[in-house]
Amino acid sequence: MPPTPGTILLVDDEVSVRESVRSALQGCGYTVWDAASYDDALRTYRQHHGEIDLLITDISLPGNNGYELAAWISEMRPNIKVIFVSGQAGRELCKFYYMPETDPRLLKKPFETDELLRRVRCALGSGGSQMTTANSG
């Protein structure tokens, strides 16, 4: 059996999004742990922290937000790769999180499965989607 290409923590409060993304990722051989909220994500991360290569998180989450989640996980695991997902991504939201709309870590909903998979392969292959702390100026 070929090695699994990576392990992903998927965090989104929308059940349909989680199910479709998980299915697409698992269909490509990724191991996927998923969570519906900030607190669920922290629990899942603590249980599987040594396995997780990539965090895919919605920015808006029950309990807190995806940016704070990524920052917390990055403190524990500085080499974690991150993809942020948002249906509300726009200039204001991205400025609040110190992330320009063109940031390759940001994937706007709705998105095509092919685009998601391309971003995942890129993040896991190149190291270009690590969480970094940015300043607004």
N, C-alpha and C positions, 0 to 999 in steps of 0.2 A: 504494500500500500504506500503511495507517495506521501511525503510529509505534508502536513497541513501548512498552508501558506501564512497563517497568522491567527492570532486570537484578538477578538474585538469586543469591547464593551459598548453596547448600543443603548443610548438613553433617550427616550421620547415618551411623552405622556399620551400620545395618540396611539391607541392599540393597532389600528389599521396600518399606520406607518411602521411601527415596530415589527409587525408580522410580515409585511411585504419586504422590508429591508433585510430582516433576519433571513427570510427565505432565499432572497437573492444572494446574500453573502454565503449562506451555508451551501447553496447550489454551486458556488465557486470553490468550495473546500475550506472556507474559513470557519473557525470555531467562534460562536457568538454567544456572549452572555448579555442578557438585556435587563433593563430596569425602566420603571415608569416615572420615577421621581428622583430628586436630588438625594434624599435619604436612602432610597432603594439602591441607587447607584453607589453610594459610599459603602453600603453593606456588601454589595456584590464585588466591588473592588477589593475590599478587605479580604474576602474569601478567595479571590482569584488573582491577587495583585501580581504575583510572579509570572502569570501566564499572559497578561494583557499587553498587546503590542500597540493597539490603536483604540482611541476613544472617539466614538461618534456620538455627539450630544446635541440635542435641541438647545437653543439658547434660553428659551422660556420653559422653565420646569416648575412643577409644584415643589415648594420647600426652599427654593433658592433659584439659581440660574446656571446654565451650562458653562458660562465663562468662569464662575467661581468654582464649579466642580473641576474643570480642567486645571485651574490654578492650584487647587488643593492636591489633586492627583499628581501634578507636575512637581510639587514639592517632595512627594514621596518617591516619584520615579521620573527624574528629569528627562529621560530619553523617550517618554511616551509621545506618540504621534496623536494629533487631534484634528478632527473635522467637525466644524460647527454647522448645524442645520437650523434654518429658521424660515418660517412662512412670513415673518414680519420684518425681515432684514431690509433695512433702508439706511439712508445716511445717518439719521438721528440715532438709531439703535446701534449701528456700527461705531459711531463716534463715542457713544457712551461706553462701549466695551473696548475702545481704542483699536478698532479693527476697520480698515477701509473696506468698502464694498467689493473691491477687486482682490481682496486677500484670498489666496487659493485654499485656505482652510475653511472658507465660508461657502456653503452649498445652500442655495435658496430653494424653498419648497414652492410649488411642486417641482420635482426634478425627475429626470429620466433615469431608469435603472443603469443604463450604460454609463451615464455621467458619474453616478455614485461609484460604480465599480472602477472606473478609470481613476477617480480621485483616491480610492482605497489602494489600488495597485501603486499609484504614484507615492502616496504617503508611506506605505510599507517598503517600497523599493528604494526611494531616494533619500529619505530622512528630511525632506523639505517641509514637512507639516508638523514639526515639533511645536509645542506650546512655548511661546516666548513672552516675556513681560515687555509691554511697549508703553511708551509715554505719549501723551497727547500733545506735547510741545514743550 
